Amino acid sequence: SHISRLSGQKKLLTWGVMYPSSLEVCEPTSAGSFTGNGQLTEPIGNSGIGYETVFQLASHSARVYIAARSSQRINEAISRMKAATPTELDLHPLIMDLQNLKSVKEAGDTFMEKESRLDILINNAGIMAIPFQLTVDGFELHWQTNYLAPFLLVKTLLPILKSTAATSPSPSRVRIVNVSSDAAVSLGVKELDLERPNLEYITGKTAACPTHLPSSSPPFCPHSPHKNQLGPPKQSPNHLPPQTHRRRYAHSKLAQLLHARTLHTHLHQHPDHSHNISAYSLHPGIVPTNLQSADPSFFPGAFVRFGVRWGIFPGTVSVKEGARTTLFCAVSGGARSGEYYVPGGKVGEGAGEWIRKYGEGGKVEAGLWEGTLRMLGEKGF
């Protein structure tokens, strides 16, 4: 793994981790260890690569803010970490619900009230293969949890990220890391639908017909009260049943991957120290965590869970190995801003191929940035 030396009072925020600190980036160490003091904040559960990322950083004197909807889950995670090491851990809770945009904005504001620096933000939390549901904000669960809410969190925290970058001597000291997935480019999604990001027109075994959508987000569905508002279902490269819930997952993860690229482009165009903020996305590998537990189907749901559990699929890695790619992007001097990484600290070829085929010379990334700001603006953010 690739870890940096930490010095001074450091701060980091991820989804799984929020980290206040001043980060001294260094070359990988043979033992994958680092020394120094730091601060970290991360929204995580009781297991998974988010938990392991926090534990590794906190074990080396990082202050960590652990974000989750449930204070009980946060306290359970903290107790487990403290019981696993004699090292004194500096861990703090941060209540945040990714399925409620108001909660995300409030969590970012709360962090900035408590801390004066933020060096690393790791957007780690996510959901996968859940049948169609809407959040309280009217967005499909995958889209908001995996992409839109992290985008809002970054947007909210940009002031403290920029002020930290202004006092950091290294151009790659302040970092934003998005934990995406190879599903973004391997499941056949060929476009980002920003006009109808809920993808309610996709049908399939587990794509429940959304009869309960509010009129502000009218779907096309034969059982929907809004069925005459939009006409027939849009013909889209995303219209690939029956794994529709996985298509929505891939769609959201593609947006998350491209978000890191748009951040790199957007921030590096501004002279207000934004160019000192680096952004990365990554695929941690196929990791046996609770992520696969939501799919109610036998195939691919139960089949995938069995294969991941027993390491049948190529690319399956342990939780610790999965966290290494996150740590590489968070602290390694060898990570390049704007890139998409896969296990081993390698640049993922699939993302580059997708961008060459479907990116329209940067138009898709630019459209994603403006389209997401418009979505959030319509909701008051």
Buried (B, 14 or more C-beta within 10 A) or exposed (E): BBBBBBBBBBBBBBBBBBBBBBBBBBEBBEEBEBEBBBBBBBBBBBBBBBBBBBBBBBBBBBBBBBBBBEEEBBBBBBEEBBEEEEEEBBBBBBBBBBBBBBBBBBBBEBBBEEBEBBBBBBBBBBBBBBBBBBBEBBBBBBBBBBBBBBBBBBBBBBEBBBBBBEEBEBBBBBBBBBBBBBBBBEBEBEEBBBEBBBBBBBBBBBBBBBEEBEEEBBBBBEEBEBBEEBEEBBEBEBBBEBBBBBBBBBBBBBBBBBBBBBBBBBBBEEEEBBBBBBBBBBBBBBBBBEBBEBBEBEEBBEEBBEBBEEEEEEEBBBBBBBBBBBBBBBBBEEBEBBBBBBBEBEEBEBBBEBBEEBBEEEEBBBBBBEBBEEBBEEBEB
